[in-house]
Each structure stands twice: as structure tokens, then as C-alpha cells.
Amino acid sequence: MRNISGALFSAGLVISSLIGILHFFAPYGFSWYSYIPNAPDEIYASIDYINFFFSLLLTGLSLILLFFKKKIFEGSSEIFIFYVFLVFTWFCRVLITIVIPWPTPLQKWLIVGFLTEFIITLIPVIYLLRSRKVS
């Protein structure tokens, strides 16, 4: 089970970091601003700021946790807390996608994708708690 948890830990964090990197380019690649034509410049700037820092934090936290994988699996509760927070973030992403559905046919794929990522990242948490690697 340790090998599976380790592999899922790495896979989940790689996926999280890739999503973070993708979001650096999302406003331009998906023409976000075309949905709000003639909006004040402050709206565009605030979207850019929020998206930039979301991307930076998701990518950075994922890469830092990958770097500390060995310490987490050795029982470092301080670093484990950051991983649990990332898993909680994915859980919240699933909830918000259900509560406030995306108004396009993408909704089904978003639920599947976010739920899959949440489960991939949750399994190592369960393993680490059950194996008492983290107190």
C-alpha cells in the first residue's frame, strides 16, 4: 500500500502543478475577457491578479510538497498539514462545482476531473493516518 500511496501522492501533485501552470495561460487561451466585454480595466486587472496568485500558489505548493515527499512519508506532521490543506482545497473545488455548476456542457467533465484529483490526493492521506506515519 505504501508504493501505491507514494505513486498516487506524486501523480496527484504533478496533476495539481500542471493545472497551476495551465492557469497562468487560461485567461488568454480560453478568452475569459470575451465574456465581459466593456468591463472596467479594474475588473480585468483583478481577474489577472487572482488567477496569477492562484496559479502561483497551486504550482508552488504542489512542487514544494513533491520535494518533501520523503519527509511526509517518514512522518513529518508539519509538512503533512500542508498536504492535507491541498487535499482540502480539492475537496472544496468538488463542492463548489456541485453547488455552483459551470453553465456549460463542461460541468460533467469538471466534476469527474476534480473528483478524480481529490480521490488521488486523498488516498495517501488515509494511508499515512492509518499507518500512523503521521501523529
N, C-alpha and C positions, 0 to 999 in steps of 0.2 A: 504494500500500500504506500510505502514511503516513496518508491520510484514513481508511481502514478501521481501522487500528490506533488512531487517535485516537478514532474513534467507539466502537470496542469498549472502549477504555480508559474512556471516560466512561460507557458503558452498564453495564459491569461494576461500576464504583464506585457508580453510582446504585443498582443492584440490591443491592450489599453494604450500602449505607447504609439502604436500605428494609428489608432483613432485620434490620439492627441496631435500627431503630426498631420494627419488628414485635415483636422480642423483649422490648422494655420491657413489652409488654402480654400476651405469650404465657402466662405462668403463670395469669393470670386469664381470658383468653379461651379457653384450652383446658383449664381446670380441672385443672392439674397436681396440685394438692393432693388431689384426689379419689382419686388413685391410691395415696396413702399416708395413709389415714385414721388418726387417733390417733397420728400421729408426734409426737415431742417438738418443742417450739417451736424448738429449735436447728436442727432439720432444715429446717423451713420458712424460717427466717432465712438459713441457709447457701444454700439454693436461690435465695432472693431476692438475696443478695449476689453470688453467682456470675453469675446471669443479668443483674443490673444492670450489673456491670462488663464482662461480655461485650458487652452491648448498647452500652454507652458506648464501649468501645474499637473495636468494629466500625464503628459510626456515625461516631465521631470520626476514625478513621484514614481511612476512605473519603472523608469530606468534606475532610480536610486534603489528601489526595492529589489530589482533584479541583481544589482550589485551586492546587496546584503542578503541574498538568498541563503547562503551558508549559515550566516548568523541566526537567521529566523529559524532554520531547521535545527540549529543547535540549542534553541530555547531562549533567544533574546526577546524578552517580553516588550522592551521599549520599541524595538523595530516592528515587532508583530502588531502592535497597536496601530501603526501607520498602515499596515497591510489590511487590517480589519476595517479601518476607515475607508480605504479604497473599495473594499467589498461592499461596505455600507453605501457608498456612493453609487455603485452599480445597482444595488437593490433599490435605491431611491429613483434611479433612472428608469427602472422597470415600472415602479409605482406611478411615476409621473406620466409615463407613456400610456398607462392604462387609464388613469384618472382624467388626463387631458390628452385625448387621442390626436395623433397627427392627422390633419384633414385631407389626406390623400391615400391612394391605394398602398403607399409605403408602410402604413400602420402595421399590417401583419408582419412584414419583414423586420420592422423596428422591434416589435415585441419579441420575435424569435431571436434576433441578434442580441438584444440587450439581456434577455433571459438566459441565453446560452452563455454569454460572457459572465453574467452573475454566477451561474452554476459552476462554471470552470474555475472562477476565483474562490467560490465558497468551499469547494471540496478540500483544498489544502487547510483552510481554517478549521474545518471539522476534524481532519486528521491530526493537526497539531494540538488541538484541545483534547481529543480523545487519547492521544498517545502521551499526554501530559508533558509534551515537549515545551509547552509554554505555561507558566503558572500565573 
